C-alpha cells in the first residue's frame, strides 16, 4: 500500500536536499515545532511493512496483515496534516496540485511492478490465468482492484489456490480512493465553516470525528453481514484515516499541559502504549477473526498513540530512538516499493519452483527488497524530484503515457491468451475447467407435498436410490446416472450448490435464499419418497462459512459443534426412514489450482501432487467429525477418489490429458465417468435385498 505523504512548507525539494531522499514527503513534528522530518513516522512505516512481508512469508506472526491498517493511519495523519496546513495558509486546497503530487508519488513505481509482473507471469504461470491476471493488472493501475477482487470472490486469506500476484494491490485502491475523496470533503467542510462562521479547524474536527464514528459502525455491521466486501472497501476503512486526521488537528502541546504530566512523560506513556498495542495486534489478531470491524481498533489504536506521542513537543523518548534506528529508517524509505514488489516475488517464485516452504518465501521477500531499493533509487526519486514533472500538465501527460504502456501490455496478454488457449494441452484444460451446465433431468416429478425431484437412471425401475448433497453430489451425477442405468435403478437427485445435506445455515447469495429451506425440504422429500437407499455426498469445506440465524459468522469452535449436531440429525433421520444409507468420503481440497498447475510452463507432473498427510488434513476437522457420526450410526462409506488418486505418500491430480479435478475441490466430468463401474457396484451393494419404492 502506498504511504500517505505530505509537503513540508519551506523545505527545498530535490534528492540532494531532502533527508535520505524522502523528497516532499514529510510531516510536521508537532504543533509549534516546525515541520521537521519525523523519523518516528518513517520508523512506523518500517514496522508496518515488516509486519506485512513477514506475514506473507509465512513466518509465525498471525496478525501481520494488520500492518496495512497502520499504513492507513499514517496516510490519514500525513495527508490531513498537509491539507490542514494548506487550509491554514491559503484558506482552501489546490486539488490539481494535490492530485498531481499523488500521481508522481504512486504511479511510476506501480506501473513498473505491474508491467514486470505481467511479463513474468506469462513465463511462470499457466496460460489459463493470463487473461484474468491482465484484468487484475489493469485494475491495479486504475486503483480499483479492491472492488474487482470481492466481485470475483477473491478471499484475501485463502490458501487453497494460487493467489493473484496483484492481490495486495487492493490496499492501494482504498488509499487512492481516500486521496480522491478526502480533500473534497475538507473543501466542503471549509465552505460550511465559512457559511456558519465556525472556525475551519473546529468544523474539520467535527467532520473527522463524525467520519470516524459512522465508518466504524459501518465496518462492524458489514464485517458481520458481508465480510468479503467489508474487508476490501473504503467505507469500512475510512475511520482509520479519519482517526489519524483527528489526531493531526489536536493541540498536543496544550493537551500535554492540561494532563498535568510532564510532556516527556506523557510522550513516553503514549508511545509505549502504542507499540504495545501494535505488538499485541501482530501477535493475537488472526485471519479468522471478523476483520476489519472492531478488531481493527487494536492496530489502529496502537498507531494513533504512536503518532500522538510524536506530536507532543518534548524531547525524544526511547520509542523515538528505537523507531529512528538506521535500519528502520532505510526500510521506511523503501517501504512503498517493497510492499509493491514483495507479493509478486513470493507468488511467482513459489509457483516457479512448486514449493511454498517458508525459507523460499523468505528468500523471495529479500530479493523483493533488493528490487525495492533499485526502484526507489532509479524510479521513485527521479520522478518525484524531476523538474520536468513539476507542471501538472506534464505529470498528467507522463501518467497517461505510462497508462498506455501498461495498457498495451495488458491487451497483449489478453490477445496472447486467446491464441494459446486454442492449442493443446490448454484446450483440454479449458474444457475440463469449465463449470458444467446443470445436469438435465430425464424426468422431473414432485412429491405429495410438491417438492421437486430430478429423476435419472432407469426410469422404469422399481428400485430407487436418492443422491443427496451439494455441488459435491452434483459433480458425481454423470457417473451415478450411467451406473444407475447399467444397474437397472431409478436415480432421484436433490442437490444445491453451496448447501450441505446436513442442516447447517451456510452463507449464501441473497438471490438463492437460505440453505435451511432447501435442507428441510430435502428431509421431507426423503420421508415422502421412502427411497430404497440414500447416498449422501457433501463437501467438508464449510467451517468458515457457517452462520447463526442472525447472519453472523460462527467461530471455529461453534462451527465444529454445529457440524456435529447437524450431521447427527441428518443421519439419524435418514437411517430411520431409508433401508440403506451410504456416505461418500469427500475428495481432498487441493492447495493449488490443479489445471493451472498442470499447464504451467515450468511444472512437472509430480509438482502438482499433494502429500497424503496434507490431503487428509485439507478440510480441517469436519471430515473427522463426519466420520464419527457415520460410525455412530453404522453408515458404510464409499471412497470415490482416494484409492484411485492417492498412495501412501501422495495424492495426484491426473495429467493434462486426463485431469481429475476441474478446480481445487470439484471433480471433472471425464474423471467421474471413469468411476462408473465402482459407482455401480456401490449402488448394487446398497440396495441388495430391498425392492419397494414409494416414489409418487
N, C-alpha and C positions, 0 to 999 in steps of 0.2 A: 504494500500500500504506500501511497505517496505520503511523505510527511508534510504537514501544513507548514507554510513558510510565511515570513513577513519582512517588510523592508524597514531597516533602521534609518531613521531620519538623519541626514547629515553624514552618513558613513560613505566613504568613497567606494566606488564599485571597481571590480576587476580582480582577477585571480591573484595578483601580487599584493593587493592591499587588504583583502578580506582574511579573517582568521581561518587558516587551513582551507582556503577555497570555499568557504561557506557562502560566498557571494553576498547577495542582498538578503539572504535568508537568516535573519537574526531576530531576537526578541528582546524586549526591554527587561532589564534585570529587576525591575520593581519600581513602584512609584518613588519618584524623587531620586533615583539612582542613575538616570541616563538610560541609554539604550545599548549597553554593552552586550556582547555576545554571551549567551547563557550556556555555560558548559554543563549545568545540571540538566538542561533540556536535551542537549546533544547526547549526554550520557544516558538519559532516559530513552532516547531513540535507540541507542545501542542495546539497552536491556530489552526493549520491546522486540527488536528484530532477532536478537539471540534467542528469546523465548520461542518465537515462531519457527525459526530454522531448526532449532534443536528438536522441537516437537515434530516437525516434518521429517526429520532424520530418524525418527522412531526411538529416540532416547527417552527414558522414563521421566517425562515432565508432562503429566496429563493435561494440565491447563495451559500449555504453551501457546495454544491458539488464541488466548485472550490478549496476547501481545498486540493483536490487531486493534483491540479496544483502547489500548494505551496509545497507539498511534492516533486514533481518532481524538482522544483527549488533547494530545499535543497539537494536532491540527486546529482543533477548536480554539485553543488558547492563542496560538500564534497568529492565525488568520484574524481572529477577533481583535487581538492587540493591534495588528496593522490597521484594520478598519476603524477602530476606535481612535487611534492617533490621527487618522485622516479626517475623521469627523470633527475631532477637536481642533484640528488645524484649519481645515477648509470648510467645515460645515456640511460636507457631502462626501460622496465616494465616486471616484473615477472608475466606472465599471470597465471601460475599454482597457485602461492601463492595468487594472487588477487581473482581468482575464488574460491579457497578453502575457503578464508575468507567469501565470499558471501554465500557459501553453509552452513557454520557453522552459519552464521547470520540468514538466512532466512528459511532454510528447516525444522529444528526440530519443531518450533512453528507452521509452516504452516501444517506440517504432522499431528500434534496433532489436530488442528482445523478441518482439512478435515476429519479425521477418526471419531472424535466425532460427527461432523455434519452429516455425512452419517448415523451413527448408530442412532442418534436422529431423523433423517428424516424418517427412517423406522418405528419408533414408533409414529410419529406425522402426517406425510404426507401420502397421498394415494399411494398404490402400482402402480397406473397409472403413477406416476412420478419418481419412484425409479430408473428405468433404465436410464432416462435422467439425473438424479442427479449424478448417478455413473460416467457418462461421464463428467459431469461438475467438479466433484471432481478430476478425473484423469487429466483433462486439467489444473486445478488449480495447481496440483503438478508438472506438466510439464511446467508451466508458459506460456501456450498458450490459456488460456480461453479468452483473448482479441481477438483472432481470431475465436474461436468457437462461441461466442455469436452473433456477427454480421452475421456470416454464418447461424445461426439458426433464425435470425430475432429477437433477444432479444433486446428490447428497454430498455436502462438503466433507462429511466424516466417513463416507462409505469406503470400505477397504475390500469390496467384493469384486471390483473390476478395475482395469487400468484407468486411472483418472485422466482427465484432460490436463495437458501441461499448461493450460491457461486458467485452470480453476481458481488459482489465487488472485486473478485479476478482478474478482467480484468486489474486493475491498476498494480497488481503485475506482470502480463505478460509483460506489457510495460516496467516496471522498470527492470526486469530481462533481457529482450532483450537489454535494454540500457547497462546493465553490461557486456553483451557478446560483443557487437559491439564497445563500446566506447574505451576500451583500445586498440583494434585492430586499430581503426582509429588514435589513438595517436601514436602508433608504426609506422604506415605508415607516419604520419607527421614528426616524428623524423627522419626516414630514408630519407625522402625527404629533410629535413633540412641539413642533412649531405652531401647529394649529391650536393646540391646547395650552401652549405656554408652559409646558412641563419641561424641566431640564432634560436635554437629549440623553445624557448618561442614565438618568433615572428611568426614562422610557425604555432604554435599551435593557436595563436590568429587569424591568417587568417583562419585556419580550423574551429574554433568555430564561428567566425563571418559569414563565408560562410554557415555553417550548419544552423545558426540562420535564415539567410535571405531565403535560399532555403526551409527550413522546414516550416517557417511561411507562405510563399507564397503557398506551397503545402496545408497547413492546411486551408487557406482561400478558395482555389479552391475546395478541396474535401468537405469541410463543406457545400459549396453551391451546390455541384453536387451529392455527395453520403454521406449525413450526417451520416447515420447509421454506415458506415465504418470509416468515419473521426473521430468519437468520440473514437474509440477503438484502433487505430493502432499507432505504434511508429513514422512513418514518419510525422504525423500531430502534434506530441508532442515533437519531438526531439529538436525543437527550444527552448523549455522551459529549457531543460537540458543544451543546448549549451549556452544560455544567461547567465546562472549561471556559467558555466565553464569560460566564458569570464570575468566575474566579478572576478573570482578566479585568473586570470592571471595579473590583472592590479595592478600597483604600487600605492596603495591608499595613502601612505604617501606622495609621490611626487605629486600626483594629488591634495591632500589637500593643499600643499604649493602653487601649481600653481593657485589654485582657488582664492587666496588672502584672504580667510576666515580663521578664527581660526579653527583648526581641530575639537575642541569640538563643535563649532557652526555648521560646516558642518555635523558632525556626527548627531547632533540633528535634523537638517533640513531634512537630508535624511531619518533618522529613522522615524520621524514624518510623512513625506510624504508617506513612505512605509506603515505604519499602517493605514493611512487614505485611501490609495488605497485599502488595504485589507478589511477594513470595508465597503467601498463603493461596492466592489465586492460582499461581502456576502449579502449586503442589496439590490442591484439593479439588479444583473445578475439573469436571470430567466431561468428555464429549457426549455422554449420555444424559447430562443434566439439561433441563429445559433452558436453552440459551438462544438469544441474549436474556430477555426477561429481567427479572430482578437479580438473577445470579450475577449478571454483569456489573452490578453495583460494587462487587469486590475489586476487580481490576480497575474500574473507572474511579472508584473512591481512592484507591491507592495512588493512582496517577495524579488525581486532583490535589491530594495532600502534598505530594512532592512539588507540584507546581506552585501551590500556595506557599509552601515553606520557602522556595526560592524567590518569591515575590516580596518577602519581608526584608526591609532594609536593615541588615545586620551582618556581622562578619560570617564568613563561611563556616559550616559545621562539618562533622565527619561525613555526613551524607553528601555534601557538596564535593568534598575532597575525593570520596570514593567514585562519584559519577564523573569526576574530572580526570581520572587516571588516563594516561595517553592511549592505552589500547581501546578503552571505551570511546574516547573521542574520535579515534580513527574509524572505528566501526560505525559510530553515529554519522560521520561524514558520508560514508558509502552505503548507509542503510537502505536508501531508496533503491539503488541499483542492485544491492544484494538481495533484497526482497524480490525484485523482478526476476533475477536470474536463478535463484535457488530452486524454485519448484520445477521449472523445465529441466534443469540439470538432474534433479532427483528422479523425475518421471522417465525421462529419456534414457538415463544411464541404467536404471533398474530394468527397463524394457529391453535395452540392447543386450544386457548380459543375462537376462532372465533370472535375476537374483535380487531380492529386496532385503538382503541382510543389512543390519544396521551399519556395519563397517563400510559397506558400499555406498549407502546413502550419506554417511558422514564424509567420505571422500568426495562424493558429488557436490555436497554442500560447500566444502572447502574450495573445490575447483570453481564453483559459482562465485565465491568471494574474490578469487583472482579475476574473474570476468568483471565483477562489480568494480574493482579498483581501476581496471582499464577503462571501463565505461565512464566512471566518474572523472577520470583524468582527461580522456580524449573525446568524450561526447557531452556529458553533463556540463562541466565547467566551461568549455569553449563556447557552447551555445548560449549559456546563461550570461556570459560576460562579453559576448560579441557585440561590438558597436553597431554592426550592420543589422542586428536583431532588435535594437532599441525601439525602432519605429513599429507601431502595431501593424502597419500595413505589410512591412517586410516579415514580421513574425507570422502574420496570417498567411502570407504567400508561401513561406517556407513550410508552415504547418500543412497547408493544402498539398504541397509537393510531396511531403513525407507521406501524407494520407494516400495520395495517388500511387506512390511506390508500393506501400503496403497493400493497397487495393489490388494492384497488378499481381502481386504475389498470391493474394487470396484467390483472385479469379483464376490465375494459372493453376493453382492447386485444385480448384473445383473442376476445371476442364480436364486436367490430367486424371482426376478421379474417374470421371465418366468414361474415359478411354480405357483405362486399366481394368476397371471392373467388368468389362465385357470379355476379358480374357480369362482362361483357366489358370490356376485353380480358383481365382477370385469369383468367377461367375457362380460356381457351385456353392461357395461360401455365402454369397449374397442370397442365393435361393434358400439355403439351409437356415440362414438367419432371419428370413422374413417371417414375421408372425402370421401363422395361418389364419385364414378366414374362419369364422365359427363353423364347426362341423355341421353339415346339412343332415338333418334327421330324415331317416327313411319314412318316418311317420311321427306325428305329434298327437298325443292324447291327453286327456285330463282325468284326474282322479274324481271321486264322488264329490269332493268339495271344490273342484275347479282348479286344482294345482296342475300346472302344465308339466308334462314329462316327455322327453325325447326318446324315441324308440329306434333301435338299430338291430343288427344281427339278423337272426332268423325270425321274422315277424309272425310266422305261423307256428312257432314252437309253443309248447305248453309250459316250459320251464323258463322262469325269468330271473335274471341277475340284475341288480341295481348297482351302478357305478356312481359313487357319491364323493364329492370333494370340490376342489378349487381348480386353478389352472394346471395343477399337477395331476388332476384327474383328466382334464381336457387333453393334455399332451399324450395321454395313453389311448385316447378314443380310437384312432385308426387301427391300433393293434387289437383292442378289445372288440371292435366291430368285426374285423376279419376273423378273429378267434371264435367269436360267438356264432358267426355263420358256419364255420367249419364244425363246431361242436353241436350245432342244432339248438342253440339257446337264443332266447329273446333278451336283448340288452336294453335296459332302461337307464337313462343318464340324467343326473341332476348335478350341475356344476355352475360355479360362478367365479369369475376372476377376482382374486384377492380376498375371497371369503372361505375360510376353512369350514369343513363339515362340523367340527366341534363348535358349540355355541359360545363363541367369544366375540366381543364387539371390536372390530378392526376398522381403523381409519379408512374411509372411502371417499372418492369424489362425490360431491353433493348430488350430481345427476344420477348416480347409481342407487342411491338410497342405502339405508343401513344394512349391514350383513345380517343382523339379528332377525330381520323379517324373513330373509331367504332361508336362513338356517331353521327357523321354526316351521316354515312351510315344508322343507325337506323332511323333517321328522314326521310331520303329519302325513306326508306322501308315503313314507315307509309304513306307517300304521294302516293306511288305506290300500296300498298296493300288496302288502304281505308278500314280498318277493321271496324266492327260494334261497337266495343268497344276496348279501350286500358286500361290496368291495369298497373300502374307504381308501382314497388316495388324496392326501392333503400335504401341502408344503409345511415345513417345520421352521419357517423363517419369520414368524410373526412377533417375536419377542419385543421388538421396538416399535410395533405398530398397534398393539392392543391399547384400548382406551376405556375409561369409565363411562357410564351412561351420560355424564355431562360433557363428554368430548375431551376431557383432559387425559393426557397420556399416562399410562401406568408406569410405575417404576419397574426395574428389572425383577425385584422380588415379587411384586404384585402380579406381574405378567406370568411368572412361573406358577404361582398359586392358581391364577385364573385358568391357565392352560391345563393344569392337572384336574381341576374341578370340571372344566368343560368336557374334556375327553372322558372322564369318568361318567358324566351324564350321558354323553353320546353312546358309548359302548354298552352301558347298562341298558339304555333304551333299545339299541339295535339287537342285542342278544336276547332281549325279552320278546322281540317281535319276529325276527328272522331265524330260520333254522340254521343258517350258516353265516358267519361274518368273517371277512378276511381283511387284514390291514396291509397296505403296500408300504414297504420300507422306503422312505423318501430318499431320492438321489442326493449326492453331495451338492453343496453350494460352492461353486468354484471361486478361487481367489483371483482369477483372470477371466477376461472375456475369451472363451475358447477359440472362436472363429478368428478374432483379431490376432490372437496369439499364434495360431497355426499359419497365418498368412503374413506374418512379419518377415521382412527380407532377411533378418539375422537369426530367425528362430530355427531350431532343430526340433524334430518331433518330440523328443524326450523333454524339451524345455517346458512344454505346456502341461506336463503331468503335475499332479498334486500328491503330496505324501499321504499315505493311508491314514496316518495319525491326524493330519490336518483335515482330511476329508471327514473323518469320524467326528471331529470337533467343529466342523464348519457351521453347523446350525445351532451351536450352543447347547443349552440344557434341554431344549424342547424334545429332541429325539429320545433322550433318556427318560423323560417324564412320560412320553407316549408309550415307550416300551414297557414301563412299569404298569401302566393301565392295561395294555394288551395281556401281560402276564396275569394280572389280577382276574381278568375275565376269560382267560384261556383262548385268546384270539390268535389264530395262526397268521403268520406273516408271509408275504411273497416278496422276494428280493428281485426287483425288476432290473437293476443296473449293476449292483456291486459285484456279483460273481462274474459278470461279463467284462467289466472295465477296470477292476481293481485286483491287484495281487497283494501279497503280504506287505509290500513296501509302498507301492504307488497306485494311484487311480488316474487312468488316462482319459483323454477326450477324443479319441479317434484320430483320423488324419484328414487331409484336405479333400480326399475323395469320399470318405465316409465319416463325417463328423457326428459325434454322439449328441452334442448339445447345439441348440440354436442361440442360446445366450448363457449367462453364467449359472442359471439354475433350471431352465426348461430344456427338455429333450427334443431332438429333431425328429421330424416325421419319418425320414428314412431309417433312423436308428430304431424307433419303436416298432416299425414293420418287421425288422429282423427278429423281434422278440415274440412274434405271433405264436410259434409252437409252444413256448413257455407259458404264455398267457392262456392258451387253450388248455394246457394241462392243469393249470391252476384253477380255471373255471370248472373243468370236469371234476376235479377233486372237491371243489367247494360244494357242488350241487349233488354229489353222489349220494344216492339214497333218498333224494327229495324229488317231488314231481308236481305238487299243486302250485298253481299260480292264481292270484286274486286280482290281477290287473283288469280294471274295468274297461 
